[in-house]
Amino acid sequence: MSFDRSPDLTVTEFRSLSGTVTTWSAPAQPRRLKLQWTTLDREDHEFLDRLVRRLDGPGPVALIDPLARNLLTGAQAAGTGSRSSWSANPQEITVYGGASPSDPVTVSVDAPPANGTTDLNWRGLGWPWVPVTPGMTLTWWAPGLLAAGADFAGLGLYWHNRTGDFLTGLLGNKNRPLVAVAPAGAAFVRVAARFNAKGAWPVGESILTVGDTSAALLAGDRPYGEGAPQYSVTGYTHAATSPNPTYRDITLELVEVASATG
């Protein structure tokens, strides 16, 4: 397999009569991915063919970037940006900030419920939560809240199926990364910090990685957020593998999208 993830920078150059250059770039730089496989067996190439031909719906496509080290968005990983990147019960938690991409976000626990705990959730990029596949190992930690001295009970990983129904969840100690394996039927993971006392704190850094990266995180590694956005397939080649046509050589080209219709 080969993999190219070069972004579309959308930079245009303008040269004046004097020879000076001005550049213009769109506010967003959508990612473009190109994946190539050789000698795919029938189960795999038939799955990709159904996906590309939209036999099960128009999309968009969820893809876990194999090179991404933090599946949260850049702003979420830094604890900045739009308040809409987080969700909570508004009667219990208020999220402040978001006037600009670099503004720090603050969580204010105003009224813990009768059971004493309430969750702040990190939302997905275009998805309700972060897409996953069954059997995938994930590591989740919120060291920013820990460094801020936040009074929270622990970390949560909550698994949901394709339609968003809750499957199961796991709570862990706030002082170390939480590592878990996605169960059968999981399509999304909801990551959360569970609070049990009133107070206000900056959200700060947070990390959601593929694999068990707990040792590296405890040693100080802080990968920046790259997200797990929606994609649409824009290019597709499908050829029989020589000399055995039972296998196929497949190429997919995808672009990051805000939505996919039609």
C-alpha positions in Angstrom: 0.0 0.0 0.0 1.1 3.6 -0.7 -0.3 6.7 0.9 -0.1 10.4 -0.1 -1.7 13.0 2.2 -0.5 16.3 0.7 -3.0 19.2 1.5 -4.5 21.5 -1.1 -2.9 24.8 -0.1 -5.0 26.8 -2.6 -2.2 29.4 -2.9 -2.3 31.7 -5.9 0.5 34.0 -7.0 0.1 37.5 -8.5 3.2 39.2 -10.0 3.2 43.0 -10.5 4.9 44.8 -13.4 7.8 45.6 -11.0 8.3 41.9 -10.4 7.1 41.7 -6.8 4.9 38.8 -5.9 1.7 38.8 -3.8 0.1 35.5 -2.8 -3.5 34.7 -1.8 -4.8 31.7 0.0 -8.3 30.5 0.9 -9.0 30.4 4.7 -9.3 26.6 4.5 -6.8 24.1 3.1 -8.7 20.8 2.5 -6.6 17.7 2.6 -6.3 15.4 -0.4 -5.4 11.8 0.1 -4.3 9.2 -2.5 -4.2 5.5 -1.5 -3.0 2.7 -3.7 -3.3 -1.1 -3.0 -2.1 -4.0 -5.1 -3.3 -7.6 -5.0 -6.4 -6.9 -2.9 -8.5 -10.0 -2.1 -12.2 -10.1 -3.0 -13.7 -9.1 0.3 -11.6 -5.9 0.4 -11.9 -4.8 -3.2 -15.7 -5.4 -3.1 -16.0 -3.3 0.0 -14.1 -0.4 -1.6 -16.2 -0.7 -4.8 -19.4 -0.4 -2.9 -18.1 2.5 -1.0 -16.9 4.4 -4.2 -20.1 3.7 -6.1 -22.2 4.9 -3.2 -24.3 1.8 -3.2 -25.1 2.2 0.5 -25.6 6.0 0.5 -24.1 9.3 -0.7 -21.4 9.6 2.0 -19.4 11.3 3.2 -16.6 8.8 3.9 -14.9 8.3 7.2 -11.2 7.6 7.0 -8.7 7.3 9.8 -5.5 8.9 8.5 -2.7 6.4 9.2 -0.2 9.2 9.7 -2.3 11.3 12.1 -1.0 11.3 15.6 -3.9 13.1 17.3 -7.4 12.6 16.0 -8.7 15.8 17.7 -8.8 19.0 15.7 -5.9 21.4 16.0 -8.0 23.8 18.1 -9.4 21.0 20.3 -5.9 19.6 20.9 -4.7 23.1 22.0 -7.9 24.0 24.0 -8.7 27.0 21.7 -11.1 28.1 19.1 -14.9 27.6 18.7 -17.0 26.5 21.7 -18.9 24.3 19.3 -16.0 21.8 19.3 -17.2 20.8 22.8 -20.6 19.8 24.1 -22.2 19.4 27.6 -25.5 19.7 29.4 -26.0 23.5 29.3 -27.8 23.4 32.7 -24.6 22.0 34.3 -21.7 23.2 32.2 -20.9 26.5 30.3 -18.1 26.6 27.7 -16.5 30.1 27.2 -14.2 31.4 24.5 -14.0 31.1 20.8 -13.8 34.7 19.7 -10.8 33.8 17.5 -9.0 30.6 16.7 -6.2 31.3 19.2 -8.6 32.2 22.1 -8.3 29.7 25.0 -11.5 27.8 25.9 -12.7 27.7 29.5 -15.0 25.1 31.0 -17.2 26.3 33.9 -19.0 23.7 36.0 -22.0 25.6 37.3 -24.3 23.0 38.8 -23.3 19.3 39.1 -26.5 17.1 39.0 -27.9 15.1 41.8 -25.6 12.1 41.0 -22.6 14.4 41.4 -21.0 14.1 38.0 -21.3 15.8 34.6 -19.4 15.3 31.3 -17.6 17.7 28.9 -17.5 16.0 25.5 -15.0 16.6 22.6 -17.0 16.6 19.3 -16.0 15.2 16.0 -14.9 17.1 12.9 -18.1 17.0 10.8 -19.2 13.8 12.7 -21.1 13.7 15.9 -18.0 12.1 17.5 -14.7 10.7 16.3 -14.9 7.8 13.8 -13.4 4.4 14.8 -13.4 0.8 13.7 -13.9 -2.3 16.0 -10.7 -3.6 17.4 -8.9 -0.3 17.2 -6.8 0.7 20.3 -7.1 4.3 21.4 -5.4 6.4 24.0 -7.2 9.4 25.5 -5.8 12.0 27.9 -6.5 15.7 28.9 -3.2 16.9 30.5 -4.3 20.5 30.1 -7.1 20.2 32.6 -4.8 18.3 34.9 -2.1 21.0 34.7 -4.8 23.6 35.4 -5.7 21.9 38.6 -9.2 21.1 37.5 -11.4 19.3 39.9 -12.6 16.5 37.7 -13.3 12.9 38.5 -11.7 11.2 35.5 -11.7 10.5 31.8 -14.3 8.7 29.7 -14.4 6.8 26.4 -17.9 6.1 25.2 -18.6 3.9 22.2 -21.5 4.5 19.7 -22.7 2.6 16.7 -23.3 3.9 13.1 -26.7 5.4 14.0 -25.3 7.1 17.2 -26.7 4.7 19.7 -24.6 4.2 22.9 -22.9 0.8 23.2 -20.7 0.9 26.2 -18.2 3.1 28.0 -15.1 3.2 30.2 -14.0 5.6 32.9 -10.4 6.0 33.8 -8.1 7.9 36.2 -7.4 11.5 35.2 -3.7 11.3 36.2 -2.8 9.0 33.4 -3.9 8.3 29.8 -6.9 6.0 29.3 -6.3 3.2 26.9 -9.1 1.0 25.5 -10.1 -1.1 22.5 -13.2 -0.3 20.4 -15.8 -3.1 20.8 -17.8 -4.9 18.1 -20.2 -2.6 16.4 -18.4 0.6 17.3 -18.4 3.4 14.6 -17.7 6.4 16.8 -16.0 7.2 20.1 -17.0 10.1 22.4 -14.2 11.3 24.6 -15.1 13.2 27.7 -13.8 14.6 31.0 -16.1 13.9 34.0 -16.4 16.7 36.5 -17.7 16.3 40.1 -17.3 19.8 41.6 -18.0 23.5 40.7 -15.3 25.6 39.2 -13.9 27.1 36.0 -10.6 26.1 34.3 -8.9 26.4 30.9 -9.4 23.2 28.9 -5.8 23.3 27.6 -4.1 20.4 25.8 -5.8 17.1 25.0 -4.8 14.1 23.0 -6.7 11.2 21.3 -4.3 8.8 19.5 -4.5 5.4 17.7 -2.6 2.7 19.6 -1.3 2.7 23.1 0.8 5.9 23.4 0.5 6.2 27.1 4.2 5.9 27.8 5.1 8.7 25.3 2.4 11.0 26.6 3.5 10.5 30.2 7.0 11.3 29.1 5.9 14.7 27.7 4.9 14.0 24.1 2.1 16.4 23.0 1.1 15.7 19.3 -0.8 18.5 17.6 -4.4 17.8 16.5 -5.0 16.8 12.9 -8.6 15.7 13.2 -10.6 12.9 11.5 -12.6 14.9 8.9 -15.2 13.9 6.3 -13.9 12.9 2.9 -15.4 12.4 -0.6 -14.0 10.1 -3.2 -13.0 12.0 -6.3 -10.9 9.5 -8.2 -11.0 5.7 -8.6 -9.1 3.1 -10.6 -9.9 -0.7 -10.4 -7.9 -3.2 -12.4 -7.3 -6.9 -12.3 -4.0 -8.0 -10.8 -1.9 -9.9 -13.3 -1.7 -12.8 -13.7 -4.5 -13.7 -11.2 -7.7 -11.6 -11.9 -9.2 -12.8 -8.6 -7.1 -10.0 -7.0 -7.4 -6.3 -7.8 -5.2 -3.2 -7.9 -7.1 -0.2 -6.5 -6.4 3.5 -6.4 -8.6 6.0 -4.5 -8.3 9.8 -4.4 -10.2 11.7 -1.7 -10.7 15.3 -0.7 -11.7 16.7 2.7 -15.3 18.1 2.5 -17.8 20.0 4.6 -20.5 17.6 3.3 -21.2 15.1 0.5 -24.5 14.9 -1.3 -26.0 13.4 -4.5 
